[in-house]
Amino acid sequence: VNDLLTLALLDSHSISFRFDDYSIETLIDTVEENLEHLLNQNHMILQVEHQQETLLCDYKWFVEALENIIKNCIEKNQNGCIDIIVHKFESFIKIMIRDYGQGFDEEELQHIFERFYRVDKARSRDTGGTGLGLAITKSVVSLHNGEIKLYSKVGEGTTFTLRIPLKYKG
């Protein structure tokens, strides 16, 4: 219910984002701290490669977007490692989050950011989530005037790529 409410509020632009400059390191540290139990439980580590850059974002919502991606990577990963690579370009920051899991086939890729879409439909909602996390992530990234793309190949893992402009155009 909370995820549905969140999506409705995001869709209606009823949430006031508070944009400020935050270091990428701070954002990722918060995500890692928030997901520490889940990472430990699944014997996963985050390997982070980034420059000491800052990102103009809403701290709370951007952390939630990153957490949703990393949770998905944890579920699909078989390697024990999730890579986060950050590059700064002239007009945007590119954040790539890669797992080494089972990947998605072409049919799944077409629906991955849709509401209620779950790849493993056999799992219960209690253990497998609502299928709303990546839809929320896409909305949050969009409201940061950014874009999110997904590259995946069955058996080779998945890479989520976020491009967030350096200047907010609100």
C-alpha positions in Angstrom: 0.0 0.0 0.0 2.8 2.4 0.8 4.5 1.8 -2.5 1.2 2.5 -4.3 0.8 5.7 -2.4 4.4 6.7 -3.2 3.8 6.1 -6.9 0.6 8.1 -6.9 2.3 11.0 -5.1 5.2 10.9 -7.5 2.9 10.8 -10.5 0.9 13.7 -9.3 4.0 15.7 -8.5 2.6 16.1 -4.9 6.0 15.4 -3.4 8.3 18.4 -3.0 11.8 17.4 -3.7 14.6 19.3 -1.8 17.5 19.5 -4.2 21.0 20.0 -2.8 24.5 18.9 -3.5 25.4 15.6 -2.0 28.6 13.6 -2.4 28.2 10.4 -4.3 30.2 8.8 -1.5 27.6 9.9 1.1 24.7 8.6 -1.0 26.3 5.2 -1.5 27.4 4.9 2.1 23.8 5.5 3.2 22.5 2.9 0.8 25.1 0.4 2.0 24.3 1.1 5.7 20.5 0.8 5.0 21.0 -2.5 3.2 23.8 -3.9 5.4 21.6 -6.7 6.8 20.4 -7.8 3.3 24.0 -7.6 1.9 25.4 -9.7 4.8 22.6 -12.2 4.6 23.3 -12.8 0.9 27.1 -12.6 1.3 27.3 -9.6 -1.0 29.6 -6.6 -1.2 29.4 -3.4 -3.0 32.5 -2.5 -5.0 32.5 1.3 -5.7 34.6 3.1 -8.2 34.0 6.8 -8.3 35.5 10.2 -8.3 34.8 12.5 -5.4 31.9 14.1 -7.2 28.7 15.7 -6.0 25.2 15.2 -7.3 22.4 17.7 -7.2 19.5 15.6 -5.9 16.9 15.0 -3.3 18.8 12.9 -0.7 15.9 10.8 0.6 14.4 10.0 -2.8 17.6 9.4 -4.6 18.8 7.0 -1.8 15.5 5.1 -2.2 16.0 4.8 -5.9 19.5 3.5 -5.5 18.3 1.0 -2.8 15.6 -0.3 -5.1 18.2 -1.0 -7.8 20.6 -2.7 -5.4 17.9 -4.8 -3.9 17.1 -6.1 -7.3 20.7 -6.8 -8.0 21.0 -8.7 -4.7 18.1 -10.9 -5.7 19.5 -11.7 -9.1 23.3 -11.9 -8.3 25.3 -15.1 -8.0 28.8 -13.6 -7.8 28.8 -12.0 -4.3 29.7 -8.6 -5.8 27.8 -5.6 -7.1 29.8 -3.0 -8.9 28.9 0.7 -8.7 30.9 2.9 -11.2 30.4 6.7 -11.3 31.7 9.0 -14.1 31.3 12.7 -14.3 30.8 14.3 -17.7 30.5 17.9 -18.7 26.7 18.0 -18.2 25.7 14.9 -16.3 26.8 12.2 -13.9 26.6 8.6 -15.0 26.0 5.9 -12.4 26.3 2.3 -13.5 25.2 -0.5 -11.1 26.2 -4.0 -12.3 25.4 -7.4 -11.0 26.7 -10.7 -12.2 23.5 -12.7 -11.9 21.2 -14.5 -14.2 20.2 -11.5 -16.3 16.9 -10.8 -18.0 15.6 -12.0 -21.4 14.2 -9.7 -24.1 10.6 -10.2 -23.0 11.4 -9.3 -19.4 13.4 -6.2 -20.3 10.4 -4.7 -22.1 8.4 -4.7 -18.8 11.0 -4.3 -16.0 10.1 -0.8 -15.1 6.3 -1.4 -15.2 4.2 -1.4 -12.1 3.6 -4.8 -10.5 5.9 -6.5 -13.0 7.8 -9.3 -11.3 10.1 -11.6 -13.1 9.6 -14.5 -10.7 5.9 -14.6 -10.4 6.0 -17.9 -8.5 7.3 -16.2 -5.4 4.9 -14.8 -2.9 4.5 -11.1 -2.3 5.9 -11.7 1.2 9.3 -12.8 -0.1 9.5 -11.3 -3.5 8.3 -7.7 -3.2 5.4 -5.9 -4.9 6.9 -5.3 -8.3 6.8 -1.5 -7.6 10.4 -0.8 -6.6 11.8 -0.2 -10.1 8.7 1.7 -11.2 9.3 4.1 -8.2 13.0 4.3 -9.2 12.2 5.3 -12.7 9.8 8.0 -11.5 12.4 9.4 -9.1 15.1 9.4 -11.7 12.7 11.1 -14.2 11.8 13.8 -11.6 15.5 14.5 -11.3 15.4 15.1 -15.1 17.5 12.0 -15.5 17.1 8.8 -17.4 17.6 5.1 -16.4 18.4 2.3 -18.8 18.9 -1.4 -18.4 21.4 -3.6 -20.2 21.1 -7.3 -19.6 21.9 -10.6 -21.1 20.8 -14.0 -19.8 23.6 -15.6 -17.9 25.8 -12.5 -17.9 24.2 -10.2 -15.5 22.6 -6.8 -15.6 23.7 -3.2 -15.6 21.5 -0.3 -14.6 22.7 3.0 -16.0 21.5 6.3 -14.6 22.2 9.7 -16.2 21.5 12.6 -14.0 22.1 16.2 -15.2 24.5 18.3 -13.2 22.1 21.2 -13.2 18.4 20.8 -12.2 15.9 22.2 -14.7 12.8 22.3 -12.5 
